[in-house]
Amino acid sequence: MSQTLSRVLIHYVFSTRNRESLITPDIESDLYAYMGGICRAHDSSLLSMGGMPDHVHMLVVLGRKISMSDLMMEVKKDSSKWIKTRGREFSGFHWQDGYGAFSIGESQRNDILRYIATQKEHHKTRTFKEELVALLERYGVEYDPEHIWT
């Protein structure tokens, strides 16, 4: 084959440091748009983004020339710098160190898009901790329950 072709869909999940409720409604859409721009700058496409004041979900088509971890590092680093310029209330903003990343097939795409779009409704009955543990178990990711939140 004379060219490299790929379509890798990644469902990222990560929270603010200490799961602080810092993503306010007045900044949320601008933050999501900015994070989409970071993805585009790395030849990746943000298909959907949603979340709560303490965490976010992103569905991304990963670019061919960037690793999953490098894209996440850039998204978190650049968006953290950007949000700190939005006002004093964001001066201490930080993302958590880790993240969840789950590969999905094209056949799961619409389900994940719907899941991300309904985050606010979903979290009326389930905490972020419950949600993350359910995702880890659904995708067969081994984790240490003693250290997942530290």
Secondary structure, DSSP 8 states (H G I E B T S, - for coil): --S----EEEEEEEEBGGG-----HHHHHHHHHHHHHHHHHTT-EEEEEEEETTEEEEEEEE-TTS-HHHHHHHHHHHHHHHHGGG-GGGTT--B-S--EEEEE-GGGHHHHHHHHHTHHHHTTT--HHHHHHHHHHHTT----TTTTT-
